[in-house]
Every structure is written in C-alpha cells, then in structure tokens.
Amino acid sequence: MSDASLPSLPSSPAEDAFEQLKGLIKRYGRPAAGYQPIIGLAHYPDFDVLSIGYSGREMMVFDGFRSDDIEMRVFQHYTQVNVLVTFAPTRPDEPRRRPIGYLGNLDDVE
C-alpha cells in the first residue's frame, strides 16, 4: 500500500494559524530598499519577535526580546494573536536584524 492512499491527518488550529501567519509575514515582510521588517505582538509593543512556533493544538509561541534586552517567550492562544509588522530604516552603524525564524511545532523539539 502506498503512502498516497493513506488519509492525511488533520492539522491543528495552531499549526494552521502558524502556517498562515508565516505566509503573510513572508509576503508582506519584504521591505523597500533601506528598510528592514520588525515583527511584534500588538499586545506587547516593546517585544521584538525573533521566532514563531506553536505547541499543542491551540498555542502559538513567540520568542524574542523586550526593549530592555530581557529575553521573553510568549504563549498565546491562536485566536488571540495580533501581529504587528513595522519597517525601520536601516542605518550603516547598526547590524541588520536577522530574519524571523519559523520553528514549527515546538513539541517536536527536545
């Protein structure tokens, strides 16, 4: 029996939200020359998101840093996620921000 004949497992709402958010950010997050995207959460305006993942069927997970350089991990129900994408001018005296990381299912990471 080939794998093509097996039914696919339903994805979780958190996985669906993760995939949709990833696609939206990749499409929208292409800045004009001289700018770089900064991803944040609308409920945490001083939190810069560096990576996005999900856990279980309903939780989205955001890793990053607060404006005072404190590392944070935010767990949020997929129905409550509000992402803010802004574009900041790049300056020659500052290093360019690394691209957002898409971690996928954090339950698979040990």
N, CA, C and O of each residue as an XYZ file, in Angstrom:
440
protein
N       0.842     -1.170      0.000
C       0.000      0.000      0.000
C       0.895      1.243      0.000
O       1.810      1.340      0.818
N       0.650      2.166     -0.879
C       1.491      3.356     -0.958
C       1.018      4.398      0.042
O      -0.125      4.370      0.500
N       1.931      5.334      0.379
C       1.583      6.416      1.298
C       0.499      7.318      0.719
O      -0.243      7.951      1.470
N       0.399      7.384     -0.615
C      -0.586      8.259     -1.245
C      -2.010      7.824     -0.929
O      -2.925      8.647     -0.977
N      -2.219      6.544     -0.606
C      -3.569      6.081     -0.330
C      -3.974      6.250      1.137
O      -5.139      6.051      1.482
N      -3.033      6.611      1.991
C      -3.349      6.817      3.398
C      -3.996      8.172      3.586
O      -3.582      9.139      2.946
N      -5.003      8.276      4.446
C      -5.617      9.584      4.680
C      -4.637     10.477      5.438
O      -3.886     10.004      6.291
N      -4.653     11.769      5.118
C      -3.774     12.690      5.828
C      -4.407     13.050      7.162
O      -5.628     13.146      7.280
N      -3.575     13.245      8.146
C      -4.060     13.626      9.464
C      -4.477     15.091      9.443
O      -3.833     15.904      8.780
N      -5.527     15.435     10.148
C      -5.929     16.837     10.183
C      -4.891     17.665     10.938
O      -4.333     17.216     11.939
N      -4.645     18.854     10.453
C      -3.710     19.719     11.160
C      -4.428     20.354     12.347
O      -5.656     20.325     12.433
N      -3.663     20.916     13.239
C      -4.258     21.568     14.400
C      -4.564     23.026     14.068
O      -3.976     23.580     13.139
N      -5.464     23.649     14.801
C      -5.723     25.075     14.577
C      -4.465     25.926     14.763
O      -4.262     26.893     14.029
N      -3.616     25.575     15.740
C      -2.386     26.333     15.956
C      -1.441     26.172     14.770
O      -0.799     27.137     14.357
N      -1.350     24.959     14.218
C      -0.492     24.746     13.051
C      -1.021     25.534     11.857
O      -0.246     26.155     11.130
N      -2.329     25.512     11.654
C      -2.921     26.284     10.560
C      -2.631     27.778     10.738
O      -2.258     28.453      9.779
N      -2.799     28.294     11.958
C      -2.529     29.709     12.232
C      -1.060     30.026     12.000
O      -0.733     31.073     11.442
N      -0.161     29.121     12.426
C       1.269     29.296     12.226
C       1.597     29.393     10.736
O       2.306     30.308     10.315
N       1.086     28.457      9.939
C       1.374     28.443      8.504
C       0.823     29.691      7.812
O       1.481     30.269      6.947
N      -0.385     30.102      8.196
C      -0.966     31.293      7.596
C      -0.176     32.538      7.978
O       0.096     33.385      7.128
N       0.192     32.655      9.247
C       0.973     33.795      9.707
C       2.335     33.836      9.015
O       2.789     34.901      8.598
N       2.979     32.692      8.895
C       4.278     32.615      8.218
C       4.153     33.121      6.774
O       4.974     33.917      6.319
N       3.137     32.661      6.067
C       2.942     33.099      4.693
C       2.674     34.589      4.577
O       3.223     35.261      3.703
N       1.829     35.104      5.462
C       1.524     36.536      5.432
C       2.762     37.381      5.706
O       3.011     38.361      5.003
N       3.538     37.011      6.717
C       4.738     37.782      7.051
C       5.745     37.717      5.915
O       6.364     38.729      5.584
N       5.923     36.548      5.312
C       6.874     36.434      4.203
C       6.446     37.289      3.016
O       7.289     37.904      2.363
N       5.141     37.337      2.728
C       4.669     38.159      1.613
C       4.732     39.650      1.939
O       5.205     40.455      1.136
N       4.255     39.999      3.113
C       4.185     41.410      3.491
C       5.523     41.936      3.994
O       5.794     43.131      3.885
N       6.355     41.068      4.537
C       7.592     41.486      5.180
C       8.755     41.747      4.242
O       9.911     41.684      4.662
N       8.473     42.037      2.985
C       9.534     42.397      2.038
C       9.619     43.920      2.003
O       8.833     44.567      1.310
N      10.553     44.494      2.733
C      10.595     45.952      2.834
C      11.192     46.607      1.593
O      11.859     45.962      0.784
N      10.939     47.885      1.469
C      11.575     48.684      0.430
C      13.063     48.801      0.751
O      13.481     48.579      1.888
N      13.839     49.143     -0.237
C      15.280     49.308     -0.035
C      15.535     50.303      1.091
O      14.900     51.355      1.164
N      16.468     49.957      1.960
C      16.818     50.835      3.066
C      15.995     50.619      4.325
O      16.162     51.343      5.307
N      15.100     49.623      4.305
C      14.267     49.328      5.467
C      14.367     47.845      5.805
O      14.689     47.020      4.950
N      14.086     47.523      7.060
C      14.054     46.129      7.491
C      12.795     45.891      8.320
O      12.368     46.767      9.071
N      12.197     44.695      8.183
C      10.963     44.427      8.927
C      11.249     44.123     10.396
O      12.261     43.507     10.732
N      10.355     44.558     11.251
C      10.383     44.239     12.672
C       9.015     43.661     13.009
O       7.986     44.290     12.762
N       9.013     42.463     13.573
C       7.772     41.777     13.900
C       7.534     41.897     15.403
O       8.440     41.647     16.199
N       6.336     42.274     15.787
C       5.985     42.385     17.194
C       4.576     41.868     17.421
O       3.859     41.525     16.481
N       4.199     41.821     18.683
C       2.836     41.442     19.051
C       2.109     42.698     19.500
O       2.636     43.481     20.289
N       0.908     42.885     19.000
C       0.174     44.108     19.285
C      -0.042     44.326     20.782
O      -0.083     45.469     21.236
N      -0.180     43.241     21.558
C      -0.409     43.367     23.000
C       0.879     43.595     23.783
O       0.830     43.904     24.973
N       2.030     43.447     23.129
C       3.337     43.625     23.767
C       4.176     44.537     22.893
O       5.071     44.060     22.195
N       3.911     45.846     22.912
C       4.570     46.746     21.953
C       6.084     46.855     22.113
O       6.766     47.249     21.167
N       6.626     46.521     23.278
C       8.080     46.620     23.443
C       8.771     45.266     23.261
O       9.897     45.088     23.727
N       8.123     44.316     22.597
C       8.639     42.961     22.411
C       8.924     42.727     20.930
O       8.008     42.752     20.109
N      10.193     42.500     20.589
C      10.591     42.193     19.216
C      10.621     40.686     19.036
O      11.386     39.994     19.708
N       9.798     40.176     18.138
C       9.703     38.743     17.881
C      10.858     38.312     16.986
O      11.095     38.899     15.930
N      11.574     37.277     17.425
C      12.660     36.723     16.618
C      12.307     35.370     16.030
O      12.863     34.975     15.005
N      11.376     34.646     16.675
C      10.962     33.354     16.128
C       9.521     33.065     16.534
O       9.019     33.542     17.551
N       8.876     32.251     15.678
C       7.480     31.891     15.865
C       7.363     30.372     15.784
O       7.994     29.736     14.940
N       6.549     29.795     16.670
C       6.260     28.371     16.627
C       4.880     28.123     17.194
O       4.110     29.059     17.409
N       4.572     26.871     17.433
C       3.299     26.533     18.064
C       3.493     25.303     18.925
O       4.452     24.552     18.745
N       2.581     25.098     19.860
C       2.641     23.965     20.778
C       1.236     23.425     20.969
O       0.293     24.179     21.209
N       1.112     22.134     20.862
C      -0.203     21.525     21.006
C      -1.112     21.943     19.872
O      -0.649     22.325     18.797
N      -2.386     21.870     20.111
C      -3.358     22.195     19.071
C      -3.764     23.665     19.058
O      -4.332     24.137     18.072
N      -3.479     24.405     20.149
C      -4.070     25.737     20.241
C      -3.113     26.867     20.612
O      -3.512     28.030     20.551
N      -1.881     26.579     20.990
C      -1.000     27.634     21.484
C       0.049     28.045     20.453
O       0.743     27.205     19.880
N       0.149     29.351     20.231
C       1.220     29.924     19.425
C       2.324     30.342     20.402
O       2.045     30.742     21.532
N       3.576     30.246     19.952
C       4.718     30.557     20.810
C       5.602     31.573     20.086
O       5.979     31.371     18.932
N       5.927     32.666     20.780
C       6.744     33.730     20.213
C       7.958     33.941     21.112
O       7.813     34.162     22.314
N       9.156     33.873     20.530
C      10.397     34.128     21.255
C      10.989     35.444     20.782
O      10.900     35.791     19.604
N      11.594     36.177     21.714
C      12.222     37.434     21.336
C      12.755     38.158     22.551
O      13.026     37.549     23.586
N      12.904     39.476     22.414
C      13.466     40.302     23.465
C      12.618     41.548     23.676
O      12.068     42.121     22.736
N      12.529     41.950     24.948
C      11.905     43.234     25.268
C      12.887     44.342     24.926
O      14.056     44.080     24.642
N      12.412     45.571     24.953
C      13.269     46.713     24.631
C      14.414     46.884     25.627
O      15.405     47.542     25.312
N      14.296     46.298     26.835
C      15.391     46.377     27.823
C      16.306     45.153     27.753
O      17.036     44.866     28.702
N      16.266     44.425     26.614
C      17.117     43.258     26.336
C      16.824     42.040     27.202
O      17.667     41.150     27.309
N      15.662     41.981     27.818
C      15.247     40.801     28.561
C      14.620     39.818     27.577
O      13.723     40.182     26.816
N      15.097     38.561     27.593
C      14.553     37.543     26.707
C      13.160     37.137     27.174
O      12.916     37.002     28.373
N      12.247     36.944     26.221
C      10.868     36.580     26.549
C      10.392     35.447     25.661
O      10.854     35.290     24.531
N       9.472     34.668     26.178
C       8.710     33.697     25.394
C       7.248     33.940     25.747
O       6.860     33.881     26.914
N       6.448     34.214     24.729
C       5.027     34.485     24.922
C       4.234     33.308     24.369
O       4.423     32.907     23.221
N       3.348     32.759     25.189
C       2.419     31.708     24.771
C       1.059     32.373     24.624
O       0.569     33.022     25.549
N       0.458     32.206     23.458
C      -0.817     32.865     23.239
C      -1.740     31.929     22.450
O      -1.309     31.268     21.505
N      -3.014     31.885     22.854
C      -3.990     31.081     22.143
C      -4.087     31.591     20.706
O      -4.068     32.800     20.474
N      -4.188     30.688     19.754
C      -4.161     31.078     18.345
C      -5.258     32.079     17.982
O      -5.096     32.844     17.032
N      -6.363     32.089     18.713
C      -7.438     33.037     18.408
C      -7.149     34.437     18.933
O      -7.866     35.379     18.596
N      -6.122     34.589     19.743
C      -5.810     35.878     20.360
C      -4.592     36.564     19.746
O      -4.202     37.636     20.209
N      -3.988     35.982     18.727
C      -2.751     36.509     18.150
C      -3.038     37.734     17.288
O      -3.883     37.703     16.394
N      -2.316     38.806     17.579
C      -2.344     40.030     16.788
C      -0.892     40.424     16.533
O      -0.186     40.843     17.451
N      -0.455     40.289     15.295
C       0.931     40.549     14.945
C       1.044     41.924     14.304
O       0.215     42.322     13.486
N       2.084     42.631     14.695
C       2.365     43.964     14.182
C       3.641     43.894     13.367
O       4.682     43.478     13.876
N       3.573     44.297     12.101
C       4.761     44.330     11.247
C       5.067     45.795     10.957
O       4.238     46.517     10.402
N       6.267     46.223     11.340
C       6.700     47.588     11.046
C       7.990     47.521     10.251
O       8.648     46.482     10.203
N       8.344     48.626      9.632
C       9.574     48.691      8.846
C      10.414     49.841      9.373
O       9.978     50.993      9.386
N      11.618     49.515      9.805
C      12.527     50.513     10.357
C      13.628     50.793      9.341
O      14.089     49.882      8.653
N      14.043     52.040      9.247
C      15.142     52.341      8.331
C      16.422     51.641      8.788
O      16.719     51.586      9.982
N      17.159     51.119      7.843
C      18.458     50.534      8.184
C      19.471     51.669      8.282
O      19.403     52.654      7.547
N      20.402     51.506      9.201
C      21.463     52.501      9.373
C      22.793     51.790      9.250
O      22.953     50.670      9.736
N      23.744     52.434      8.604
C      25.042     51.773      8.393
C      25.775     51.439      9.691
O      26.601     50.526      9.708
N      25.487     52.162     10.781
C      26.179     51.921     12.049
C      25.528     50.817     12.888
O      26.032     50.486     13.961
N      24.416     50.244     12.418
C      23.731     49.175     13.146
C      23.758     47.887     12.340
O      23.626     47.918     11.116
N      23.929     46.749     13.016
C      23.840     45.482     12.278
C      22.414     45.241     11.808
O      21.455     45.633     12.473
N      22.287     44.605     10.678
C      20.962     44.266     10.153
C      20.348     43.179     11.031
O      21.045     42.254     11.448
N      19.055     43.283     11.313
C      18.356     42.269     12.114
C      18.334     40.956     11.363
O      18.261     40.927     10.134
N      18.398     39.866     12.115
C      18.305     38.560     11.455
C      16.869     38.313     11.037
O      15.947     38.832     11.666
N      16.660     37.531      9.987
C      15.293     37.231      9.566
C      14.535     36.469     10.654
O      15.134     35.783     11.482
N      13.230     36.601     10.636
C      12.388     35.893     11.602
C      12.569     34.388     11.432
O      12.666     33.891     10.310
N      12.612     33.672     12.542
C      12.731     32.224     12.499
C      11.364     31.568     12.621
O      10.537     31.982     13.433
N      11.135     30.548     11.815
C       9.866     29.818     11.859
C      10.179     28.424     12.379
O      10.701     27.581     11.650
N       9.855     28.188     13.648
C      10.267     26.980     14.342
C       9.306     25.805     14.147
O       9.694     24.655     14.352
N       8.075     26.074     13.759
C       7.118     24.978     13.602
C       6.660     24.457     14.948
O       6.492     25.219     15.900
N       6.458     23.132     15.017
C       5.910     22.501     16.206
C       6.993     22.370     17.282
O       7.925     21.580     17.135
N       6.870     23.134     18.347
C       7.852     23.102     19.419
C       7.740     21.834     20.256
O       8.659     21.518     21.012
N       6.643     21.106     20.139
C       6.502     19.849     20.872
C       7.440     18.778     20.309
O       7.739     17.792     20.982
N       7.904     18.979     19.059
C       8.827     18.030     18.441
C      10.278     18.295     18.823
O      11.153     17.479     18.533
N      10.543     19.436     19.475
C      11.896     19.830     19.862
C      12.131     19.386     21.300
O      11.308     19.628     22.182
N      13.245     18.745     21.515
C      13.549     18.289     22.885
C      14.401     19.295     23.590
O      14.762     19.095     24.750
